[in-house]
């Protein structure tokens, strides 16, 4: 009896693996840019706001946020299915895993939506 | 493929190695970054809301914000360095028993160095 995953991001482990890598590259580029910006420029409120409301930057940030949601979900799904199992936790394992995944999904979606609203509100 | 595969997941029986530490730190860092995500989004909002709220962050007026940034960037430093390692390992770089040990040391030292840079930035 095989176990079919119902809450993984895609239906294929290979797909998830690829999405995790691609989103990691997107996030690495975005965060390196942002950290470099803070490192090499004197940042004040006006220049920071100007950067974040720039249309190209808004698009890049939203792209990075979506990549973050995918990347984080795959990671959280992996650890929840690795550790919160009936094998480790007995009868309550499945319930704990479901609750963890539900809360994680809400936190992820909520954070992404909130961040997008912040960006659009500042624009 | 056989459905009856042997399973050995009794981690407490396994000898602790540098590879295990490096590996589990990557997961712990990832989980920590996720837990702090809502707080970081809040910080983003604060930074864009007004000159005053931006200054409060930039001038380090709140110890809480500095601690939040420190913990977040600690997790980020490790997760980023180990993440790059994973990508390079996927490409086959250092794919040997000795290589994986070297990678583990690179992750640990690299993350400490990166974190030290962040720490100086926040606190000095």
gemmi code that builds the backbone of each chain (N, CA, C; Angstrom):
import gemmi

chains = {
    "A": [
        ("UNK", (0.850, -1.206, 0.000), (0.000, 0.000, 0.000), (0.869, 1.233, 0.000)),
        ("UNK", (0.821, 1.940, -1.104), (1.651, 3.157, -1.157), (0.943, 4.310, -0.477)),
        ("UNK", (1.697, 5.302, -0.099), (1.110, 6.494, 0.529), (1.088, 7.603, -0.496)),
        ("UNK", (-0.084, 8.119, -0.798), (-0.180, 9.230, -1.724), (-0.256, 10.509, -0.907)),
        ("UNK", (0.616, 11.447, -1.219), (0.566, 12.693, -0.471), (-0.557, 13.566, -0.995)),
        ("UNK", (-1.333, 14.136, -0.092), (-2.449, 14.973, -0.502), (-2.167, 16.448, -0.292)),
        ("UNK", (-1.107, 16.781, 0.446), (-0.894, 18.195, 0.755), (0.456, 18.717, 0.268)),
        ("UNK", (1.155, 17.940, -0.528), (2.399, 18.471, -1.076), (2.060, 19.551, -2.098)),
        ("UNK", (3.054, 20.390, -2.451), (2.773, 21.531, -3.330), (2.364, 21.055, -4.720)),
        ("UNK", (3.128, 20.137, -5.269), (2.755, 19.561, -6.562), (2.493, 18.082, -6.337)),
        ("UNK", (2.053, 17.419, -7.343), (1.726, 16.005, -7.155), (2.936, 15.101, -7.300)),
        ("UNK", (4.082, 15.679, -7.628), (5.247, 14.839, -7.885), (6.411, 15.264, -7.013)),
        ("UNK", (7.090, 14.306, -6.429), (8.255, 14.608, -5.595), (9.340, 15.304, -6.394)),
        ("UNK", (9.505, 14.884, -7.646), (10.523, 15.514, -8.501), (10.151, 16.970, -8.776)),
        ("UNK", (8.846, 17.199, -9.034), (8.377, 18.573, -9.256), (8.655, 19.452, -8.046)),
        ("UNK", (8.317, 18.929, -6.860), (8.565, 19.685, -5.626), (10.050, 20.000, -5.491)),
        ("UNK", (10.872, 19.020, -5.806), (12.321, 19.196, -5.708), (12.785, 20.329, -6.616)),
        ("UNK", (12.259, 20.350, -7.853), (12.630, 21.396, -8.796), (12.131, 22.760, -8.324)),
        ("UNK", (10.875, 22.807, -7.906), (10.300, 24.081, -7.438), (11.095, 24.601, -6.239)),
        ("UNK", (11.488, 23.698, -5.352), (12.253, 24.109, -4.178), (13.587, 24.730, -4.591)),
        ("UNK", (14.246, 24.141, -5.592), (15.527, 24.667, -6.062), (15.349, 25.990, -6.795)),
        ("UNK", (14.367, 26.056, -7.696), (14.163, 27.288, -8.467), (13.785, 28.444, -7.547)),
        ("UNK", (12.864, 28.154, -6.586), (12.458, 29.220, -5.671), (13.634, 29.645, -4.800)),
        ("UNK", (14.513, 28.694, -4.464), (15.696, 29.027, -3.668), (16.588, 29.997, -4.427)),
        ("UNK", (16.764, 29.786, -5.720), (17.600, 30.681, -6.531), (16.970, 32.067, -6.590)),
        ("UNK", (15.654, 32.117, -6.806), (14.947, 33.412, -6.837), (15.157, 34.149, -5.522)),
        ("UNK", (14.958, 33.434, -4.412), (15.098, 34.056, -3.103), (16.538, 34.483, -2.835)),
        ("UNK", (17.506, 33.684, -3.289), (18.917, 34.021, -3.084), (19.259, 35.311, -3.816)),
        ("UNK", (18.788, 35.433, -5.059), (19.070, 36.634, -5.836), (18.420, 37.850, -5.184)),
        ("UNK", (17.148, 37.701, -4.814), (16.424, 38.827, -4.226), (17.057, 39.283, -2.922)),
        ("UNK", (17.358, 38.333, -2.036), (17.895, 38.715, -0.730), (19.307, 39.260, -0.857)),
        ("UNK", (20.108, 38.714, -1.774), (21.450, 39.260, -1.990), (21.356, 40.707, -2.462)),
        ("UNK", (20.423, 40.973, -3.369), (20.222, 42.334, -3.833), (19.875, 43.262, -2.672)),
        ("UNK", (18.899, 42.826, -1.852), (18.431, 43.672, -0.757), (19.530, 43.911, 0.279)),
        ("UNK", (20.249, 42.853, 0.635), (21.324, 42.997, 1.619), (22.453, 43.855, 1.049)),
        ("UNK", (22.738, 43.682, -0.232), (23.760, 44.501, -0.873), (23.365, 45.958, -0.875)),
        ("UNK", (22.065, 46.203, -1.113), (21.541, 47.569, -1.099), (21.801, 48.225, 0.251)),
        ("UNK", (21.492, 47.516, 1.334), (21.726, 48.075, 2.665), (23.209, 48.243, 2.948)),
        ("UNK", (24.017, 47.333, 2.392), (25.445, 47.364, 2.698), (26.145, 48.527, 2.000)),
        ("UNK", (25.745, 48.809, 0.746), (26.525, 49.742, -0.057), (25.908, 51.122, -0.201)),
        ("UNK", (24.672, 51.299, 0.253), (24.056, 52.606, 0.134), (23.615, 53.097, 1.496)),
        ("UNK", (23.713, 54.399, 1.705), (23.184, 55.023, 2.909), (21.672, 55.107, 2.757)),
        ("UNK", (20.955, 54.289, 3.510), (19.519, 54.191, 3.302), (18.780, 55.108, 4.255)),
        ("UNK", (17.956, 55.998, 3.698), (17.055, 56.758, 4.550), (15.622, 56.472, 4.112)),
        ("UNK", (14.676, 57.047, 4.808), (13.275, 56.733, 4.573), (12.886, 56.993, 3.119)),
        ("UNK", (13.315, 58.141, 2.580), (12.887, 58.506, 1.228), (13.429, 57.539, 0.185)),
        ("UNK", (14.729, 57.205, 0.315), (15.298, 56.314, -0.704), (14.746, 54.894, -0.557)),
        ("UNK", (14.489, 54.477, 0.683), (13.931, 53.149, 0.935), (12.525, 53.037, 0.349)),
        ("UNK", (11.720, 54.066, 0.620), (10.367, 54.047, 0.099), (10.375, 54.100, -1.429)),
        ("UNK", (11.266, 54.963, -1.986), (11.357, 55.081, -3.441), (11.713, 53.737, -4.072)),
        ("UNK", (12.624, 53.016, -3.416), (13.010, 51.706, -3.937), (11.835, 50.743, -3.929)),
        ("UNK", (11.143, 50.656, -2.798), (10.126, 49.614, -2.635), (8.867, 49.882, -3.449)),
        ("UNK", (8.606, 51.161, -3.793), (7.408, 51.428, -4.590), (7.715, 51.475, -6.085)),
        ("UNK", (9.004, 51.368, -6.431), (9.363, 51.293, -7.843), (8.647, 50.087, -8.463)),
        ("UNK", (7.973, 50.268, -9.607), (7.168, 49.172, -10.173), (7.959, 47.885, -10.413)),
        ("UNK", (9.209, 48.037, -10.889), (10.020, 46.843, -11.124), (10.306, 46.142, -9.801)),
        ("UNK", (10.543, 46.956, -8.755), (10.837, 46.376, -7.433), (9.595, 45.733, -6.841)),
        ("UNK", (8.425, 46.358, -7.032), (7.191, 45.762, -6.519), (6.971, 44.401, -7.176)),
        ("UNK", (7.154, 44.363, -8.489), (6.981, 43.098, -9.196), (7.988, 42.062, -8.692)),
        ("UNK", (9.256, 42.489, -8.499), (10.289, 41.561, -8.030), (9.972, 41.057, -6.635)),
        ("UNK", (9.503, 41.967, -5.779), (9.200, 41.570, -4.402), (8.040, 40.587, -4.368)),
        ("UNK", (7.015, 40.851, -5.173), (5.880, 39.921, -5.199), (6.331, 38.567, -5.750)),
        ("UNK", (7.174, 38.605, -6.771), (7.730, 37.371, -7.320), (8.478, 36.608, -6.217)),
        ("UNK", (9.300, 37.331, -5.447), (10.058, 36.696, -4.365), (9.121, 36.164, -3.282)),
        ("UNK", (8.052, 36.898, -2.989), (7.096, 36.443, -1.967), (6.408, 35.150, -2.406)),
        ("UNK", (6.048, 35.073, -3.677), (5.424, 33.839, -4.170), (6.419, 32.687, -4.130)),
        ("UNK", (7.671, 32.993, -4.486), (8.714, 31.965, -4.408), (8.892, 31.510, -2.961)),
        ("UNK", (8.802, 32.492, -2.029), (8.936, 32.155, -0.615), (7.817, 31.230, -0.155)),
        ("UNK", (6.587, 31.537, -0.588), (5.448, 30.704, -0.185), (5.645, 29.266, -0.669)),
        ("UNK", (6.077, 29.115, -1.921), (6.283, 27.774, -2.466), (7.429, 27.064, -1.734)),
        ("UNK", (8.536, 27.777, -1.574), (9.729, 27.213, -0.945), (9.449, 26.801, 0.499)),
        ("UNK", (8.797, 27.705, 1.240), (8.511, 27.425, 2.638), (7.506, 26.279, 2.775)),
        ("UNK", (6.506, 26.259, 1.899), (5.516, 25.189, 2.004), (6.169, 23.828, 1.794)),
        ("UNK", (7.006, 23.716, 0.782), (7.665, 22.435, 0.527), (8.496, 22.017, 1.743)),
        ("UNK", (9.237, 22.978, 2.328), (10.048, 22.668, 3.501), (9.192, 22.246, 4.681)),
        ("UNK", (8.102, 22.968, 4.932), (7.234, 22.654, 6.069), (6.523, 21.324, 5.851)),
        ("UNK", (6.113, 21.075, 4.600), (5.480, 19.800, 4.301), (6.472, 18.669, 4.581)),
        ("UNK", (7.731, 18.889, 4.187), (8.757, 17.847, 4.366), (8.955, 17.535, 5.834)),
        ("UNK", (9.110, 18.576, 6.673), (9.380, 18.261, 8.067), (8.117, 17.735, 8.765)),
        ("UNK", (6.943, 18.183, 8.353), (5.738, 17.670, 9.005), (5.507, 16.201, 8.650)),
        ("UNK", (5.805, 15.821, 7.418), (5.612, 14.417, 7.051), (6.777, 13.548, 7.527)),
        ("UNK", (7.912, 14.181, 7.856), (9.033, 13.403, 8.402), (8.859, 13.135, 9.889)),
        ("UNK", (8.386, 14.137, 10.625), (8.407, 14.032, 12.082), (7.038, 13.841, 12.730)),
        ("UNK", (5.987, 14.425, 12.163), (4.676, 14.330, 12.821), (3.896, 13.168, 12.222)),
        ("UNK", (4.349, 11.979, 12.573), (3.749, 10.778, 12.005), (3.244, 9.872, 13.113)),
        ("UNK", (2.382, 8.955, 12.750), (1.878, 8.013, 13.744), (2.985, 7.105, 14.229)),
        ("UNK", (3.979, 6.911, 13.375), (5.106, 6.083, 13.766), (5.870, 6.714, 14.930)),
        ("UNK", (5.972, 8.066, 14.893), (6.711, 8.748, 15.952), (5.823, 9.098, 17.133)),
        ("UNK", (4.552, 9.463, 16.819), (3.740, 10.080, 17.860), (2.522, 9.260, 18.238)),
        ("UNK", (2.388, 8.077, 17.643), (1.212, 7.280, 17.974), (-0.030, 7.835, 17.317)),
        ("UNK", (-1.146, 7.605, 17.940), (-2.443, 7.906, 17.343), (-2.640, 9.352, 16.952)),
        ("UNK", (-2.026, 10.272, 17.697), (-2.289, 11.690, 17.432), (-1.415, 12.257, 16.318)),
        ("UNK", (-0.486, 11.447, 15.801), (0.468, 11.936, 14.812), (-0.169, 12.600, 13.611)),
        ("UNK", (-1.196, 11.944, 13.053), (-1.847, 12.498, 11.863), (-2.535, 13.815, 12.178)),
        ("UNK", (-3.225, 13.870, 13.329), (-3.921, 15.095, 13.703), (-2.949, 16.250, 13.907)),
        ("UNK", (-1.815, 15.961, 14.577), (-0.803, 16.997, 14.793), (-0.264, 17.499, 13.452)),
        ("UNK", (-0.055, 16.567, 12.534), (0.491, 16.949, 11.220), (-0.504, 17.837, 10.477)),
        ("UNK", (-1.786, 17.450, 10.502), (-2.808, 18.265, 9.839), (-2.869, 19.670, 10.420)),
        ("UNK", (-2.890, 19.742, 11.754), (-2.966, 21.049, 12.408), (-1.752, 21.890, 12.049)),
        ("UNK", (-0.570, 21.273, 12.086), (0.656, 21.988, 11.743), (0.574, 22.523, 10.322)),
        ("UNK", (0.097, 21.681, 9.381), (0.027, 22.099, 7.983), (-1.014, 23.190, 7.786)),
        ("UNK", (-2.136, 23.069, 8.468), (-3.178, 24.092, 8.325), (-2.692, 25.429, 8.851)),
        ("UNK", (-2.097, 25.414, 10.053), (-1.589, 26.657, 10.632), (-0.488, 27.235, 9.748)),
        ("UNK", (0.392, 26.380, 9.262), (1.472, 26.846, 8.388), (0.929, 27.498, 7.135)),
        ("UNK", (-0.072, 26.888, 6.526), (-0.650, 27.440, 5.301), (-1.251, 28.813, 5.574)),
        ("UNK", (-1.964, 28.928, 6.688), (-2.588, 30.208, 7.025), (-1.531, 31.279, 7.259)),
        ("UNK", (-0.485, 30.924, 7.996), (0.577, 31.890, 8.280), (1.267, 32.317, 6.992)),
        ("UNK", (1.534, 31.367, 6.120), (2.219, 31.678, 4.860), (1.367, 32.572, 3.971)),
        ("UNK", (0.131, 32.135, 3.723), (-0.746, 32.916, 2.851), (-0.993, 34.290, 3.456)),
        ("UNK", (-1.261, 34.312, 4.760), (-1.494, 35.584, 5.436), (-0.311, 36.524, 5.326)),
        ("UNK", (0.889, 35.998, 5.536), (2.088, 36.844, 5.467), (2.288, 37.402, 4.070)),
        ("UNK", (2.111, 36.562, 3.062), (2.312, 37.000, 1.678), (1.285, 38.070, 1.308)),
        ("UNK", (0.026, 37.819, 1.640), (-1.022, 38.795, 1.322), (-0.763, 40.111, 2.052)),
        ("UNK", (-0.426, 40.011, 3.322), (-0.140, 41.204, 4.120), (1.013, 42.001, 3.509)),
        ("UNK", (2.083, 41.314, 3.144), (3.242, 42.002, 2.557), (2.868, 42.691, 1.249)),
        ("UNK", (2.064, 42.018, 0.417), (1.636, 42.627, -0.848), (0.798, 43.869, -0.578)),
        ("UNK", (-0.099, 43.793, 0.410), (-0.919, 44.957, 0.756), (-0.047, 46.107, 1.251)),
        ("UNK", (0.996, 45.793, 2.017), (1.917, 46.824, 2.485), (2.576, 47.514, 1.303)),
        ("UNK", (3.058, 46.728, 0.355), (3.747, 47.293, -0.813), (2.806, 48.166, -1.629)),
        ("UNK", (1.589, 47.679, -1.876), (0.645, 48.435, -2.681), (0.161, 49.656, -1.928)),
        ("UNK", (0.092, 49.549, -0.608), (-0.330, 50.692, 0.188), (0.710, 51.795, 0.209)),
        ("UNK", (1.970, 51.416, 0.129), (3.032, 52.417, 0.165), (3.195, 53.098, -1.183)),
        ("UNK", (2.711, 52.449, -2.230), (2.915, 52.968, -3.581), (2.046, 54.189, -3.855)),
    ],
    "B": [
        ("UNK", (8.663, -1.528, -7.664), (9.510, -1.331, -6.482), (8.851, -1.998, -5.285)),
        ("UNK", (9.636, -2.703, -4.474), (9.082, -3.415, -3.326), (8.477, -2.436, -2.331)),
        ("UNK", (7.296, -2.799, -1.803), (6.666, -1.932, -0.821), (7.175, -2.222, 0.578)),
        ("UNK", (7.899, -3.371, 0.721), (8.407, -3.720, 2.050), (9.869, -3.350, 2.119)),
        ("UNK", (10.132, -2.086, 2.431), (11.521, -1.664, 2.505), (11.942, -1.574, 3.952)),
        ("UNK", (13.206, -1.924, 4.257), (13.644, -1.819, 5.661), (13.670, -0.354, 6.094)),
        ("UNK", (13.317, -0.138, 7.337), (13.257, 1.226, 7.853), (14.190, 1.332, 9.056)),
        ("UNK", (15.075, 2.287, 9.049), (15.892, 2.556, 10.239), (15.857, 4.045, 10.519)),
        ("UNK", (14.873, 4.446, 11.309), (14.745, 5.859, 11.603), (14.971, 6.145, 13.068)),
        ("UNK", (15.644, 5.213, 13.777), (15.860, 5.432, 15.207), (17.071, 6.332, 15.386)),
        ("UNK", (16.820, 7.639, 15.251), (17.924, 8.595, 15.264), (18.717, 8.569, 16.557)),
        ("UNK", (18.093, 8.373, 17.729), (18.885, 8.361, 18.966), (19.932, 7.246, 19.008)),
        ("UNK", (19.797, 6.223, 18.161), (20.785, 5.147, 18.183), (21.978, 5.444, 17.286)),
        ("UNK", (21.906, 6.506, 16.538), (22.954, 6.799, 15.564), (24.007, 7.710, 16.148)),
        ("UNK", (25.271, 7.460, 15.766), (26.373, 8.293, 16.255), (26.258, 9.702, 15.671)),
        ("UNK", (26.366, 10.686, 16.553), (26.247, 12.081, 16.111), (27.491, 12.466, 15.318)),
        ("UNK", (27.296, 12.926, 14.106), (28.419, 13.358, 13.268), (28.250, 14.819, 12.874)),
        ("UNK", (29.321, 15.383, 12.349), (29.277, 16.788, 11.926), (28.249, 16.968, 10.816)),
        ("UNK", (28.109, 15.923, 9.958), (27.122, 16.020, 8.877), (25.702, 16.118, 9.417)),
        ("UNK", (25.421, 15.367, 10.475), (24.079, 15.386, 11.048), (23.763, 16.758, 11.629)),
        ("UNK", (24.761, 17.329, 12.322), (24.550, 18.648, 12.919), (24.300, 19.688, 11.829)),
        ("UNK", (25.161, 19.656, 10.799), (25.014, 20.619, 9.713), (23.659, 20.470, 9.035)),
        ("UNK", (23.219, 19.231, 8.895), (21.967, 18.986, 8.194), (20.760, 19.450, 8.990)),
        ("UNK", (20.710, 19.081, 10.282), (19.526, 19.423, 11.060), (19.462, 20.931, 11.328)),
        ("UNK", (20.626, 21.588, 11.387), (20.622, 23.045, 11.572), (19.932, 23.732, 10.406)),
        ("UNK", (20.091, 23.170, 9.194), (19.439, 23.743, 8.018), (17.928, 23.715, 8.181)),
        ("UNK", (17.404, 22.601, 8.691), (15.963, 22.495, 8.897), (15.493, 23.410, 10.019)),
        ("UNK", (16.251, 23.421, 11.115), (15.869, 24.265, 12.248), (15.874, 25.731, 11.832)),
        ("UNK", (16.904, 26.138, 11.069), (16.971, 27.527, 10.592), (15.766, 27.845, 9.719)),
        ("UNK", (15.414, 26.911, 8.848), (14.267, 27.136, 7.966), (12.984, 27.309, 8.754)),
        ("UNK", (12.780, 26.448, 9.739), (11.583, 26.551, 10.566), (11.567, 27.874, 11.325)),
        ("UNK", (12.738, 28.246, 11.863), (12.837, 29.511, 12.590), (12.513, 30.703, 11.707)),
        ("UNK", (13.021, 30.696, 10.475), (12.729, 31.792, 9.544), (11.231, 31.884, 9.283)),
        ("UNK", (10.580, 30.727, 9.160), (9.139, 30.719, 8.917), (8.385, 31.309, 10.104)),
        ("UNK", (8.782, 30.914, 11.327), (8.104, 31.411, 12.523), (8.249, 32.921, 12.641)),
        ("UNK", (9.412, 33.450, 12.225), (9.648, 34.892, 12.338), (9.086, 35.678, 11.170)),
        ("UNK", (8.621, 34.987, 10.131), (8.133, 35.672, 8.926), (7.068, 36.734, 9.207)),
        ("UNK", (6.021, 36.448, 9.966), (5.013, 37.487, 10.229), (5.620, 38.721, 10.898)),
        ("UNK", (6.570, 38.511, 11.794), (7.197, 39.645, 12.472), (8.011, 40.479, 11.487)),
        ("UNK", (8.656, 39.813, 10.528), (9.441, 40.535, 9.529), (8.534, 41.317, 8.583)),
        ("UNK", (7.371, 40.748, 8.268), (6.421, 41.472, 7.426), (5.944, 42.716, 8.171)),
        ("UNK", (5.699, 42.560, 9.474), (5.306, 43.699, 10.305), (6.383, 44.772, 10.261)),
        ("UNK", (7.636, 44.338, 10.357), (8.759, 45.273, 10.309), (8.807, 46.009, 8.973)),
        ("UNK", (8.513, 45.288, 7.901), (8.459, 45.911, 6.574), (7.428, 47.030, 6.559)),
        ("UNK", (6.256, 46.724, 7.116), (5.197, 47.723, 7.164), (5.617, 48.949, 7.955)),
        ("UNK", (6.254, 48.701, 9.083), (6.719, 49.808, 9.921), (7.727, 50.676, 9.172)),
        ("UNK", (8.610, 50.020, 8.414), (9.678, 50.760, 7.737), (9.139, 51.655, 6.629)),
        ("UNK", (7.964, 51.315, 6.091), (7.417, 52.074, 4.966), (6.303, 53.021, 5.383)),
        ("UNK", (5.906, 52.943, 6.670), (4.718, 53.680, 7.081), (4.969, 55.178, 7.190)),
        ("UNK", (6.050, 55.556, 7.862), (6.301, 56.978, 8.061), (7.768, 57.201, 8.367)),
        ("UNK", (8.181, 58.452, 8.262), (9.561, 58.801, 8.585), (9.891, 58.382, 10.010)),
        ("UNK", (8.926, 58.603, 10.925), (9.183, 58.308, 12.336), (9.371, 56.812, 12.581)),
        ("UNK", (8.443, 56.023, 12.010), (8.547, 54.579, 12.255), (9.795, 54.008, 11.588)),
        ("UNK", (10.178, 54.580, 10.432), (11.419, 54.152, 9.788), (12.616, 54.462, 10.671)),
        ("UNK", (12.652, 55.702, 11.195), (13.772, 56.105, 12.043), (13.887, 55.231, 13.274)),
        ("UNK", (12.711, 54.870, 13.836), (12.724, 54.043, 15.037), (13.482, 52.732, 14.777)),
        ("UNK", (13.326, 52.210, 13.574), (14.024, 50.970, 13.230), (15.483, 51.257, 12.912)),
        ("UNK", (15.715, 52.264, 12.041), (17.066, 52.519, 11.529), (18.018, 53.001, 12.609)),
        ("UNK", (17.473, 53.708, 13.604), (18.321, 54.215, 14.673), (18.499, 53.216, 15.812)),
        ("UNK", (17.917, 52.034, 15.653), (18.076, 51.012, 16.679), (17.438, 51.402, 17.997)),
        ("UNK", (16.301, 52.100, 17.922), (15.673, 52.581, 19.154), (15.038, 51.463, 19.951)),
        ("UNK", (14.666, 50.387, 19.258), (14.010, 49.287, 19.962), (14.941, 48.091, 20.049)),
        ("UNK", (15.236, 47.676, 21.289), (16.081, 46.494, 21.465), (15.396, 45.265, 20.906)),
        ("UNK", (14.058, 45.251, 21.029), (13.292, 44.119, 20.526), (13.485, 43.926, 19.039)),
        ("UNK", (13.468, 45.061, 18.287), (13.653, 44.977, 16.836), (15.054, 44.460, 16.519)),
        ("UNK", (16.041, 44.944, 17.272), (17.412, 44.503, 17.023), (17.568, 43.007, 17.316)),
        ("UNK", (16.918, 42.543, 18.379), (16.980, 41.117, 18.704), (16.280, 40.308, 17.614)),
        ("UNK", (15.108, 40.797, 17.169), (14.381, 40.114, 16.093), (15.255, 39.988, 14.853)),
        ("UNK", (15.884, 41.100, 14.462), (16.743, 41.078, 13.277), (17.929, 40.138, 13.479)),
        ("UNK", (18.487, 40.148, 14.688), (19.649, 39.288, 14.966), (19.285, 37.821, 14.808)),
        ("UNK", (18.167, 37.432, 15.443), (17.756, 36.024, 15.376), (17.408, 35.651, 13.936)),
        ("UNK", (16.667, 36.546, 13.261), (16.268, 36.261, 11.881), (17.499, 36.092, 10.989)),
        ("UNK", (18.447, 37.028, 11.114), (19.617, 36.972, 10.234), (20.545, 35.816, 10.603)),
        ("UNK", (20.491, 35.363, 11.865), (21.257, 34.164, 12.236), (20.708, 32.960, 11.477)),
        ("UNK", (19.394, 32.818, 11.532), (18.758, 31.727, 10.809), (18.984, 31.851, 9.313)),
        ("UNK", (18.880, 33.109, 8.823), (19.069, 33.323, 7.393), (20.495, 32.976, 6.986)),
        ("UNK", (21.469, 33.404, 7.783), (22.877, 33.140, 7.458), (23.103, 31.648, 7.277)),
        ("UNK", (22.617, 30.858, 8.255), (22.861, 29.419, 8.143), (22.091, 28.799, 6.989)),
        ("UNK", (20.802, 29.148, 6.882), (19.964, 28.537, 5.857), (20.475, 28.879, 4.460)),
        ("UNK", (20.968, 30.124, 4.301), (21.476, 30.560, 3.001), (22.750, 29.800, 2.628)),
        ("UNK", (23.717, 29.750, 3.564), (24.992, 29.081, 3.265), (24.760, 27.593, 2.994)),
        ("UNK", (23.965, 26.953, 3.867), (23.692, 25.528, 3.671), (22.862, 25.300, 2.401)),
        ("UNK", (22.016, 26.273, 2.077), (21.220, 26.165, 0.860), (22.081, 26.183, -0.386)),
        ("UNK", (23.052, 27.104, -0.401), (23.985, 27.159, -1.530), (24.739, 25.836, -1.632)),
        ("UNK", (25.112, 25.298, -0.455), (25.787, 23.991, -0.426), (24.920, 22.928, -1.072)),
        ("UNK", (23.625, 22.913, -0.751), (22.716, 21.917, -1.321), (22.647, 22.030, -2.831)),
        ("UNK", (22.582, 23.280, -3.315), (22.513, 23.489, -4.764), (23.786, 22.997, -5.445)),
        ("UNK", (24.940, 23.313, -4.848), (26.200, 22.867, -5.445), (26.334, 21.349, -5.357)),
        ("UNK", (25.840, 20.786, -4.256), (25.878, 19.337, -4.085), (24.998, 18.663, -5.131)),
        ("UNK", (23.851, 19.310, -5.451), (22.982, 18.776, -6.502), (23.731, 18.696, -7.825)),
        ("UNK", (24.656, 19.659, -8.030), (25.441, 19.658, -9.255), (26.625, 18.698, -9.164)),
        ("UNK", (26.764, 18.036, -8.017), (27.805, 17.022, -7.898), (29.079, 17.495, -7.255)),
        ("UNK", (29.126, 18.763, -6.832), (30.352, 19.278, -6.233), (30.520, 18.696, -4.825)),
        ("UNK", (31.620, 18.007, -4.612), (31.895, 17.474, -3.282), (31.039, 16.299, -2.891)),
        ("UNK", (30.610, 15.524, -3.896), (29.703, 14.423, -3.622), (30.494, 13.176, -3.264)),
        ("UNK", (31.069, 13.152, -2.068), (31.798, 11.992, -1.583), (31.727, 12.037, -0.073)),
        ("UNK", (32.199, 10.973, 0.565), (32.136, 10.941, 2.024), (32.988, 12.070, 2.609)),
        ("UNK", (34.199, 12.211, 2.058), (35.076, 13.283, 2.523), (34.496, 14.633, 2.150)),
        ("UNK", (33.952, 14.695, 0.918), (33.394, 15.961, 0.442), (32.259, 16.464, 1.313)),
        ("UNK", (31.401, 15.545, 1.749), (30.257, 15.987, 2.552), (30.717, 16.482, 3.910)),
        ("UNK", (31.797, 15.913, 4.431), (32.343, 16.412, 5.706), (32.890, 17.827, 5.534)),
        ("UNK", (33.613, 18.020, 4.434), (34.153, 19.358, 4.147), (33.015, 20.368, 4.019)),
        ("UNK", (31.970, 19.968, 3.294), (30.798, 20.838, 3.136), (30.211, 21.233, 4.490)),
        ("UNK", (30.131, 20.267, 5.394), (29.538, 20.555, 6.700), (30.338, 21.617, 7.435)),
        ("UNK", (31.667, 21.501, 7.378), (32.498, 22.513, 8.039), (32.354, 23.865, 7.358)),
        ("UNK", (32.277, 23.866, 6.017), (32.102, 25.121, 5.282), (30.804, 25.784, 5.707)),
        ("UNK", (29.732, 24.988, 5.834), (28.440, 25.544, 6.237), (28.532, 26.186, 7.608)),
        ("UNK", (29.108, 25.471, 8.552), (29.152, 25.977, 9.921), (30.004, 27.238, 10.013)),
        ("UNK", (31.214, 27.194, 9.468), (32.092, 28.357, 9.562), (31.597, 29.508, 8.706)),
        ("UNK", (31.118, 29.179, 7.519), (30.605, 30.220, 6.627), (29.438, 30.960, 7.245)),
        ("UNK", (28.540, 30.221, 7.877), (27.372, 30.842, 8.498), (27.778, 31.710, 9.670)),
        ("UNK", (28.757, 31.241, 10.448), (29.225, 32.033, 11.598), (29.820, 33.350, 11.118)),
        ("UNK", (30.614, 33.281, 10.051), (31.231, 34.494, 9.512), (30.160, 35.453, 9.000)),
        ("UNK", (29.216, 34.921, 8.231), (28.150, 35.762, 7.685), (27.336, 36.375, 8.814)),
        ("UNK", (27.044, 35.580, 9.831), (26.284, 36.070, 10.968), (27.061, 37.159, 11.711)),
        ("UNK", (28.389, 36.990, 11.798), (29.206, 38.016, 12.460), (29.095, 39.339, 11.709)),
        ("UNK", (29.099, 39.287, 10.378), (28.939, 40.497, 9.569), (27.595, 41.147, 9.879)),
        ("UNK", (26.525, 40.332, 9.909), (25.200, 40.869, 10.221), (25.171, 41.457, 11.627)),
        ("UNK", (25.806, 40.734, 12.558), (25.790, 41.187, 13.953), (26.443, 42.552, 14.113)),
        ("UNK", (27.573, 42.725, 13.444), (28.246, 44.024, 13.494), (27.348, 45.112, 12.907)),
        ("UNK", (26.702, 44.780, 11.807), (25.821, 45.751, 11.132), (24.692, 46.210, 12.050)),
        ("UNK", (24.122, 45.249, 12.799), (22.970, 45.585, 13.639), (23.399, 46.310, 14.907)),
        ("UNK", (24.482, 45.816, 15.542), (24.778, 46.272, 16.887), (25.893, 47.296, 16.988)),
        ("UNK", (26.699, 47.453, 15.916), (27.852, 48.356, 16.034), (27.617, 49.645, 15.263)),
    ],
}
model = gemmi.Model(1)
for chain_id, residues in chains.items():
    chain = gemmi.Chain(chain_id)
    for i, (resn, *xyz) in enumerate(residues, 1):
        res = gemmi.Residue()
        res.name, res.seqid = resn, gemmi.SeqId(i, " ")
        for name, pos in zip(("N", "CA", "C"), xyz):
            atom = gemmi.Atom()
            atom.name, atom.element = name, gemmi.Element(name[0])
            atom.pos, atom.b_iso = gemmi.Position(*pos), 0.0
            res.add_atom(atom)
        chain.add_residue(res)
    model.add_chain(chain)
structure = gemmi.Structure()
structure.add_model(model)
structure.setup_entities()
